[in-house]
Amino acid sequence: MPIIYRTGDVPTDAAIAVYRDSGLDHPVDDPKRIAAMYRHSDLIISAWEDDHLVGVARSITDRVYCCYLSDLAVLKAYQGKGIGKELIARTRAEAGEGCMLLLLSAPGAMTYYPAIGMEALSNAFTFQRKH
């Protein structure tokens, strides 16, 4: 079956299933927090095979200057098929050419992003979340 890409919210339980399988470190045992994360996001692009969520890109953006790609997660069985790259491409297209796209990489994905053409930065700072 072909992968279909959609823009808009995804069901909380489906997002949690993708996070769990992909290994993304998210509060998967707190569905209310996951639902709030999606409710407060500006841009969500998802990848589906039939009615099965296989990947998601969740961003916060003003669509003119900055887009923070907060989550990029693809089910393990679907990784390596270009779905993550396509989710990023569609995020960039939706955010607009004038937007910088920024993300924080999961430790296991540090080599993925340069391989698809993203530039590593050394000028970022953070206050880590408490929980």
C-alpha positions as CSV (number, residue, x, y, z in Angstrom):
1,M,0.0,0.0,0.0
2,P,1.2,3.5,-0.7
3,I,2.0,5.9,2.1
4,I,-0.5,8.8,2.4
5,Y,0.5,12.1,4.0
6,R,-1.9,14.3,5.8
7,T,-1.8,17.6,7.5
8,G,-3.7,18.0,10.8
9,D,-4.2,16.4,14.2
10,V,-3.7,12.7,14.8
11,P,-5.3,10.6,17.5
12,T,-3.4,10.6,20.8
13,D,-3.3,6.8,21.0
14,A,-1.9,6.5,17.5
15,A,0.8,9.1,18.2
16,I,1.7,7.3,21.4
17,A,2.0,4.0,19.6
18,V,4.5,5.5,17.1
19,Y,6.5,7.1,19.9
20,R,6.7,3.8,21.8
21,D,7.8,1.8,18.7
22,S,10.2,4.4,17.4
23,G,12.0,4.8,20.7
24,L,11.4,8.5,20.9
25,D,11.7,9.7,24.5
26,H,8.3,11.1,25.2
27,P,5.8,11.0,28.0
28,V,4.0,8.0,26.5
29,D,2.5,7.0,29.9
30,D,0.7,10.4,30.1
31,P,-1.9,10.6,27.3
32,K,-3.2,13.9,28.6
33,R,0.2,15.5,28.2
34,I,0.6,14.0,24.6
35,A,-2.9,15.4,23.7
36,A,-1.9,18.8,25.0
37,M,1.3,18.7,23.0
38,Y,-0.7,18.2,19.9
39,R,-3.4,20.7,20.8
40,H,-0.8,23.4,21.1
41,S,1.1,22.6,18.0
42,D,0.9,24.7,14.8
43,L,1.7,22.1,12.2
44,I,1.3,18.3,12.2
45,I,2.1,16.2,9.2
46,S,1.5,12.5,9.4
47,A,2.2,9.4,7.3
48,W,-0.4,6.7,7.0
49,E,-0.7,3.2,5.5
50,D,-4.4,2.7,5.1
51,D,-5.8,3.8,8.6
52,H,-2.5,3.0,10.4
53,L,-0.3,5.8,11.5
54,V,3.3,5.0,10.6
55,G,5.0,8.4,11.1
56,V,4.5,11.9,12.4
57,A,6.2,15.3,12.3
58,R,4.9,17.8,14.9
59,S,6.0,21.4,14.8
60,I,5.6,24.8,16.4
61,T,5.9,27.6,13.9
62,D,5.0,31.2,13.0
63,R,5.2,30.1,9.3
64,V,7.3,33.2,8.3
65,Y,10.5,33.0,10.2
66,C,11.0,30.0,12.5
67,C,9.7,26.4,12.6
68,Y,10.7,24.1,15.5
69,L,10.2,20.5,14.4
70,S,9.6,19.1,17.9
71,D,8.9,15.5,16.9
72,L,9.9,13.3,14.0
73,A,9.0,9.7,14.6
74,V,8.5,6.7,12.3
75,L,7.6,3.2,13.2
76,K,10.8,1.0,13.2
77,A,9.4,-1.3,10.4
78,Y,8.9,1.8,8.2
79,Q,12.3,3.4,8.8
80,G,14.7,3.6,5.9
81,K,11.9,4.0,3.4
82,G,12.1,7.8,3.0
83,I,9.1,8.6,5.3
84,G,11.1,10.7,7.7
85,K,12.7,12.6,4.9
86,E,9.3,13.2,3.3
87,L,7.7,14.4,6.6
88,I,10.6,16.9,6.9
89,A,10.2,18.0,3.3
90,R,6.4,18.5,3.7
91,T,7.0,20.4,7.0
92,R,9.5,22.7,5.2
93,A,7.0,23.3,2.4
94,E,4.2,24.1,4.8
95,A,6.3,26.4,6.9
96,G,7.6,28.3,3.9
97,E,10.9,29.2,2.3
98,G,11.4,32.1,4.7
99,C,11.4,29.8,7.7
100,M,14.4,28.3,9.4
101,L,13.7,24.7,10.4
102,L,15.2,23.7,13.7
103,L,15.1,20.4,15.6
104,L,16.7,18.7,18.5
105,S,17.9,15.2,17.5
106,A,17.4,12.1,19.5
107,P,20.8,10.6,20.4
108,G,20.3,7.7,18.0
109,A,19.5,9.9,15.0
110,M,22.5,12.2,15.1
111,T,23.9,10.9,11.9
112,Y,20.5,10.9,10.1
113,Y,20.0,14.6,9.8
114,P,23.4,15.6,8.2
115,A,22.8,12.7,5.8
116,I,19.6,14.4,4.5
117,G,21.3,17.8,4.2
118,M,20.6,19.4,7.5
119,E,23.4,21.5,9.1
120,A,24.6,20.8,12.6
121,L,24.6,23.9,14.9
122,S,26.9,24.7,17.8
123,N,25.1,27.8,19.0
124,A,22.0,26.4,20.7
125,F,21.2,26.5,24.4
126,T,18.6,24.9,26.6
127,F,16.9,24.7,30.0
128,Q,16.1,21.0,30.3
129,R,12.5,20.0,31.3
130,K,12.1,18.8,34.9
131,H,9.8,15.9,34.0
